[in-house]
Amino acid sequence: MEIVAVVVILMGVIFLLIAYAIMQLNLAGIRVKDFWSFIEANQMLDKLYHFSKRYQKMSPQEQVVFLAEAEKVFEAFDKVPKIIWEEEYNKYAEVLETYKNIKVLRWVSN
């Protein structure tokens, strides 16, 4: 019986922490869906950052995929305040620079 009481108390605490986190996001003006997409985009940013180091060696198909994924990342990052992702700014800037370079290369080749 004591174990059930402990489990119920722990579940209540977990529920309250989740509610508090959602409340903090709403107070900051961020929707939960936007924040979740930002978390996923942050993981994708790491992958794109590694690809950005070798963008001149990418095939045209890889460039198209890079451009599409980078646009999704930029869109997700635009929905949250910059103060949240200021630590990732260098990666973001590098991916953005590579994005611009690929766009220019593709524009010149067409």
MARKE-839541 format. One record per atom (N, C-alpha, C, O, CB): residue in three letters; x, y, z. Coordinates in pm, whole numbers, padded with zeros to 5 digits, always signed. Glycine has a CB too. Example, Ala and Ser with C-alpha at 12.3 -4.5 7.8 and 13.67 -1.06 7.14 Angstrom:
ALA+01319-00569+00780;ALA+01230-00450+00780;ALA+01320-00330+00780;ALA+01424-00332+00846;ALA+01131-00447+00905;SER+01285-00225+00708;SER+01367-00106+00714;SER+01290+00003+00787;SER+01341+00114+00804;SER+01408-00060+00572;
This chain:
MET+00081-00119+00000;MET+00000+00000+00000;MET+00086+00126+00000;MET+00052+00226-00063;MET-00092-00001+00119;GLU+00199+00120+00073;GLU+00289+00235+00078;GLU+00351+00262-00058;GLU+00374+00377-00095;GLU+00398+00212+00182;ILE+00378+00156-00132;ILE+00439+00170-00265;ILE+00342+00242-00359;ILE+00384+00328-00437;ILE+00478+00032-00323;VAL+00217+00208-00350;VAL+00116+00273-00434;VAL+00108+00422-00400;VAL+00097+00505-00491;VAL-00023+00206-00415;ALA+00115+00456-00275;ALA+00111+00596-00233;ALA+00233+00671-00286;ALA+00220+00785-00333;ALA+00105+00607-00079;VAL+00348+00611-00280;VAL+00471+00674-00330;VAL+00462+00694-00481;VAL+00499+00800-00532;VAL+00595+00588-00295;VAL+00412+00594-00553;VAL+00398+00604-00698;VAL+00300+00716-00734;VAL+00325+00793-00827;VAL+00351+00470-00758;VAL+00189+00725-00663;VAL+00089+00829-00689;VAL+00149+00967-00661;VAL+00126+01061-00738;VAL-00037+00807-00601;ILE+00224+00980-00555;ILE+00287+01108-00523;ILE+00389+01145-00630;ILE+00394+01260-00675;ILE+00356+01102-00384;LEU+00470+01050-00672;LEU+00569+01077-00777;LEU+00501+01115-00909;LEU+00547+01206-00978;LEU+00659+00953-00798;MET+00394+01047-00944;MET+00320+01081-01066;MET+00263+01223-01057;MET+00263+01297-01155;MET+00207+00978-01091;GLY+00214+01259-00938;GLY+00163+01395-00918;GLY+00272+01499-00933;GLY+00250+01604-00995;GLY+00099+01407-00781;VAL+00389+01471-00878;VAL+00502+01564-00890;VAL+00544+01577-01037;VAL+00570+01688-01083;VAL+00621+01515-00804;ILE+00549+01467-01109;ILE+00586+01470-01251;ILE+00484+01552-01329;ILE+00521+01634-01413;ILE+00597+01327-01308;PHE+00358+01529-01303;PHE+00253+01605-01370;PHE+00266+01755-01342;PHE+00253+01836-01433;PHE+00115+01556-01325;LEU+00292+01791-01217;LEU+00309+01932-01182;LEU+00431+01994-01249;LEU+00426+02110-01291;LEU+00320+01947-01031;LEU+00539+01920-01260;LEU+00659+01972-01328;LEU+00632+01995-01477;LEU+00677+02095-01534;LEU+00776+01875-01310;ILE+00561+01903-01539;ILE+00527+01919-01680;ILE+00435+02040-01698;ILE+00455+02120-01790;ILE+00460+01791-01737;ALA+00336+02054-01612;ALA+00245+02168-01620;ALA+00321+02299-01599;ALA+00292+02399-01665;ALA+00133+02155-01516;TYR+00416+02299-01508;TYR+00497+02418-01483;TYR+00582+02454-01605;TYR+00594+02571-01640;TYR+00587+02397-01360;ALA+00640+02354-01669;ALA+00722+02378-01789;ALA+00635+02434-01902;ALA+00677+02528-01971;ALA+00792+02247-01835;ILE+00518+02379-01920;ILE+00427+02430-02024;ILE+00384+02573-01992;ILE+00377+02657-02081;ILE+00302+02338-02038;MET+00357+02601-01865;MET+00320+02736-01825;MET+00433+02834-01853;MET+00409+02945-01901;MET+00282+02738-01677;GLN+00556+02795-01824;GLN+00672+02882-01850;GLN+00688+02909-01999;GLN+00719+03021-02039;GLN+00800+02819-01793;LEU+00667+02806-02082;LEU+00675+02826-02227;LEU+00568+02923-02274;LEU+00594+03012-02355;LEU+00660+02692-02299;ASN+00447+02906-02223;ASN+00337+02996-02262;ASN+00362+03138-02216;ASN+00331+03233-02288;ASN+00204+02946-02205;LEU+00418+03155-02098;LEU+00451+03289-02049;LEU+00560+03355-02133;LEU+00562+03477-02148;LEU+00495+03284-01904;ALA+00648+03275-02188;ALA+00753+03328-02275;ALA+00702+03354-02416;ALA+00775+03406-02500;ALA+00871+03231-02279;GLY+00577+03317-02443;GLY+00519+03341-02575;GLY+00552+03234-02677;GLY+00546+03258-02797;GLY+00565+03473-02627;ILE+00587+03118-02629;ILE+00625+03007-02717;ILE+00520+02898-02706;ILE+00482+02857-02596;ILE+00767+02952-02682;ARG+00472+02852-02821;ARG+00381+02737-02819;ARG+00462+02611-02799;ARG+00577+02602-02841;ARG+00297+02730-02951;VAL+00401+02512-02735;VAL+00470+02386-02706;VAL+00511+02318-02836;VAL+00621+02262-02845;VAL+00380+02292-02623;LYS+00425+02322-02936;LYS+00456+02261-03066;LYS+00578+02328-03129;LYS+00664+02259-03184;LYS+00334+02272-03161;ASP+00586+02460-03122;ASP+00702+02532-03176;ASP+00829+02496-03100;ASP+00935+02481-03160;ASP+00678+02683-03171;PHE+00818+02483-02969;PHE+00936+02448-02889;PHE+00982+02307-02922;PHE+01102+02282-02931;PHE+00904+02460-02739;TRP+00888+02215-02941;TRP+00924+02078-02976;TRP+00992+02074-03114;TRP+01090+02003-03132;TRP+00799+01988-02976;SER+00940+02151-03210;SER+01003+02155-03342;SER+01141+02219-03332;SER+01231+02183-03408;SER+00915+02232-03442;PHE+01159+02313-03240;PHE+01290+02372-03218;PHE+01389+02267-03165;PHE+01504+02264-03208;PHE+01280+02490-03120;ILE+01344+02183-03074;ILE+01432+02078-03021;ILE+01475+01984-03132;ILE+01592+01947-03142;ILE+01360+01999-02908;GLU+01380+01944-03217;GLU+01413+01856-03329;GLU+01505+01927-03428;GLU+01599+01867-03480;GLU+01286+01809-03399;ALA+01479+02055-03453;ALA+01564+02132-03545;ALA+01704+02150-03490;ALA+01800+02156-03566;ALA+01501+02268-03573;ASN+01715+02159-03359;ASN+01847+02173-03297;ASN+01931+02048-03322;ASN+02051+02057-03345;ASN+01833+02198-03146;GLN+01867+01932-03316;GLN+01938+01807-03348;GLN+01978+01804-03495;GLN+02087+01760-03529;GLN+01851+01685-03313;MET+01889+01850-03582;MET+01919+01854-03724;MET+02029+01956-03753;MET+02110+01936-03844;MET+01793+01888-03805;LEU+02033+02064-03677;LEU+02137+02165-03696;LEU+02275+02105-03676;LEU+02368+02139-03750;LEU+02117+02282-03598;ASP+02291+02017-03579;ASP+02419+01951-03558;ASP+02461+01871-03680;ASP+02577+01875-03721;ASP+02412+01860-03435;LYS+02367+01798-03739;LYS+02398+01719-03859;LYS+02431+01809-03977;LYS+02526+01783-04050;LYS+02279+01627-03894;LEU+02353+01915-03995;LEU+02378+02007-04105;LEU+02511+02079-04088;LEU+02578+02110-04186;LEU+02265+02109-04116;TYR+02547+02106-03964;TYR+02675+02172-03937;TYR+02792+02087-03987;TYR+02887+02139-04045;TYR+02690+02200-03786;HIS+02783+01956-03965;HIS+02889+01868-04013;HIS+02890+01861-04166;HIS+02997+01856-04227;HIS+02873+01727-03954;PHE+02773+01861-04226;PHE+02766+01862-04372;PHE+02815+01994-04430;PHE+02871+01997-04540;PHE+02623+01835-04418;SER+02794+02102-04358;SER+02833+02233-04410;SER+02984+02245-04428;SER+03031+02328-04505;SER+02783+02343-04317;LYS+03058+02164-04356;LYS+03204+02167-04367;LYS+03251+02116-04504;LYS+03361+02148-04548;LYS+03267+02084-04255;ARG+03167+02037-04569;ARG+03209+01977-04696;ARG+03109+02005-04808;ARG+03086+01919-04894;ARG+03229+01827-04680;TYR+03050+02122-04807;TYR+02944+02151-04904;TYR+02993+02153-05048;TYR+02915+02126-05139;TYR+02880+02283-04871;GLN+03120+02184-05071;GLN+03172+02188-05208;GLN+03187+02049-05267;GLN+03198+02034-05389;GLN+03307+02260-05211;LYS+03188+01946-05183;LYS+03201+01809-05230;LYS+03066+01739-05241;LYS+03060+01622-05277;LYS+03291+01731-05137;MET+02958+01810-05211;MET+02824+01748-05216;MET+02777+01731-05360;MET+02806+01814-05447;MET+02723+01833-05137;SER+02705+01623-05381;SER+02642+01604-05512;SER+02521+01696-05520;SER+02475+01747-05418;SER+02600+01453-05533;PRO+02468+01719-05640;PRO+02349+01804-05653;PRO+02230+01754-05569;PRO+02154+01834-05514;PRO+02308+01814-05799;GLN+02214+01622-05560;GLN+02104+01569-05479;GLN+02126+01599-05331;GLN+02032+01635-05260;GLN+02091+01416-05501;GLU+02249+01585-05285;GLU+02280+01615-05146;GLU+02259+01764-05117;GLU+02214+01801-05009;GLU+02425+01575-05113;GLN+02291+01848-05215;GLN+02269+01991-05197;GLN+02122+02024-05183;GLN+02084+02107-05100;GLN+02328+02068-05314;VAL+02039+01960-05263;VAL+01895+01984-05254;VAL+01842+01940-05118;VAL+01762+02011-05057;VAL+01820+01909-05367;VAL+01886+01825-05070;VAL+01844+01778-04938;VAL+01893+01874-04830;VAL+01819+01907-04737;VAL+01898+01634-04911;PHE+02018+01918-04842;PHE+02074+02013-04745;PHE+01990+02140-04742;PHE+01957+02190-04634;PHE+02220+02046-04780;LEU+01956+02194-04859;LEU+01878+02317-04866;LEU+01741+02300-04801;LEU+01695+02387-04727;LEU+01862+02360-05011;ALA+01676+02188-04829;ALA+01542+02164-04774;ALA+01547+02151-04622;ALA+01465+02209-04552;ALA+01481+02037-04836;GLU+01643+02075-04572;GLU+01654+02057-04427;GLU+01695+02187-04358;GLU+01647+02218-04249;GLU+01756+01946-04394;ALA+01783+02264-04422;ALA+01825+02391-04364;ALA+01707+02487-04354;ALA+01695+02560-04255;ALA+01939+02454-04447;GLU+01621+02489-04454;GLU+01504+02576-04449;GLU+01412+02539-04334;GLU+01355+02626-04269;GLU+01427+02570-04582;LYS+01397+02408-04308;LYS+01315+02364-04195;LYS+01377+02410-04063;LYS+01307+02454-03972;LYS+01300+02210-04196;VAL+01509+02400-04053;VAL+01579+02442-03931;VAL+01562+02593-03911;VAL+01533+02638-03800;VAL+01730+02405-03938;PHE+01581+02670-04017;PHE+01568+02816-04005;PHE+01427+02854-03962;PHE+01409+02945-03880;PHE+01603+02884-04138;GLU+01327+02787-04016;GLU+01188+02815-03981;GLU+01162+02785-03833;GLU+01097+02863-03764;GLU+01093+02733-04071;ALA+01212+02672-03786;ALA+01191+02635-03646;ALA+01264+02732-03553;ALA+01211+02767-03448;ALA+01239+02491-03621;PHE+01384+02773-03589;PHE+01461+02864-03504;PHE+01398+03003-03501;PHE+01410+03073-03401;PHE+01605+02873-03553;ASP+01330+03042-03609;ASP+01266+03173-03612;ASP+01146+03182-03518;ASP+01105+03292-03482;ASP+01222+03205-03753;LYS+01090+03069-03478;LYS+00970+03069-03395;LYS+00999+03081-03247;LYS+00907+03098-03167;LYS+00892+02943-03420;VAL+01125+03071-03209;VAL+01160+03083-03067;VAL+01253+03203-03048;VAL+01325+03240-03141;VAL+01227+02952-03014;PRO+01252+03263-02931;PRO+01340+03379-02907;PRO+01488+03342-02920;PRO+01530+03231-02886;PRO+01314+03437-02767;LYS+01564+03436-02970;LYS+01707+03411-02994;LYS+01784+03383-02867;LYS+01888+03316-02870;LYS+01768+03529-03065;ILE+01737+03432-02756;ILE+01809+03410-02631;ILE+01815+03262-02596;ILE+01908+03218-02527;ILE+01743+03488-02517;ILE+01718+03184-02642;ILE+01716+03041-02613;ILE+01826+02969-02689;ILE+01885+02874-02638;ILE+01579+02981-02649;TRP+01856+03013-02812;TRP+01952+02939-02894;TRP+02079+03017-02923;TRP+02148+02990-03021;TRP+01888+02899-03023;GLU+02111+03115-02837;GLU+02231+03193-02861;GLU+02359+03109-02851;GLU+02461+03144-02912;GLU+02238+03308-02762;GLU+02355+03000-02777;GLU+02473+02912-02767;GLU+02498+02838-02899;GLU+02611+02799-02927;GLU+02455+02811-02653;GLU+02394+02820-02977;GLU+02406+02750-03104;GLU+02426+02846-03221;GLU+02423+02803-03336;GLU+02283+02664-03128;TYR+02446+02974-03192;TYR+02452+03074-03299;TYR+02564+03047-03399;TYR+02544+03066-03519;TYR+02469+03212-03240;ASN+02680+03004-03352;ASN+02792+02979-03445;ASN+02758+02870-03545;ASN+02787+02883-03664;ASN+02918+02942-03367;LYS+02696+02761-03497;LYS+02654+02654-03589;LYS+02549+02706-03685;LYS+02554+02678-03805;LYS+02600+02533-03510;TYR+02453+02782-03632;TYR+02346+02838-03715;TYR+02406+02927-03824;TYR+02365+02918-03940;TYR+02246+02918-03627;ALA+02501+03013-03787;ALA+02563+03103-03884;ALA+02641+03026-03991;ALA+02638+03063-04108;ALA+02656+03202-03812;GLU+02709+02921-03950;GLU+02784+02840-04046;GLU+02691+02770-04145;GLU+02718+02767-04265;GLU+02869+02735-03972;VAL+02583+02715-04094;VAL+02486+02648-04182;VAL+02420+02751-04273;VAL+02398+02723-04391;VAL+02378+02573-04099;LEU+02390+02868-04222;LEU+02331+02974-04304;LEU+02426+03017-04414;LEU+02383+03038-04528;LEU+02293+03094-04217;GLU+02552+03031-04383;GLU+02652+03070-04483;GLU+02663+02963-04591;GLU+02668+02996-04709;GLU+02789+03092-04417;THR+02665+02837-04552;THR+02670+02728-04649;THR+02544+02727-04733;THR+02550+02705-04854;THR+02688+02593-04578;TYR+02430+02751-04670;TYR+02303+02758-04742;TYR+02309+02865-04851;TYR+02270+02842-04965;TYR+02186+02788-04645;LYS+02359+02982-04814;LYS+02372+03091-04912;LYS+02468+03054-05024;LYS+02441+03082-05141;LYS+02418+03220-04843;ASN+02581+02992-04990;ASN+02679+02954-05092;ASN+02622+02852-05190;ASN+02642+02864-05310;ASN+02804+02896-05026;ILE+02550+02754-05138;ILE+02490+02653-05226;ILE+02384+02718-05315;ILE+02376+02687-05434;ILE+02428+02537-05144;LYS+02304+02807-05259;LYS+02203+02877-05338;LYS+02268+02954-05452;LYS+02220+02951-05565;LYS+02120+02972-05250;VAL+02378+03023-05423;VAL+02449+03099-05525;VAL+02509+03006-05631;VAL+02498+03032-05750;VAL+02560+03186-05462;LEU+02571+02897-05587;LEU+02628+02801-05682;LEU+02522+02742-05773;LEU+02544+02727-05893;LEU+02699+02689-05607;ARG+02408+02709-05717;ARG+02299+02651-05797;ARG+02240+02756-05891;ARG+02201+02724-06003;ARG+02189+02594-05706;TRP+02234+02881-05845;TRP+02181+02988-05929;TRP+02274+03015-06046;TRP+02228+03034-06159;TRP+02160+03114-05847;VAL+02406+03018-06020;VAL+02505+03043-06125;VAL+02506+02928-06226;VAL+02519+02951-06346;VAL+02646+03062-06064;SER+02493+02805-06178;SER+02498+02692-06269;SER+02374+02681-06356;SER+02378+02620-06463;SER+02515+02564-06191;ASN+02263+02741-06312;ASN+02140+02740-06394;ASN+02145+02856-06490;ASN+02052+02875-06568;ASN+02013+02748-06307;
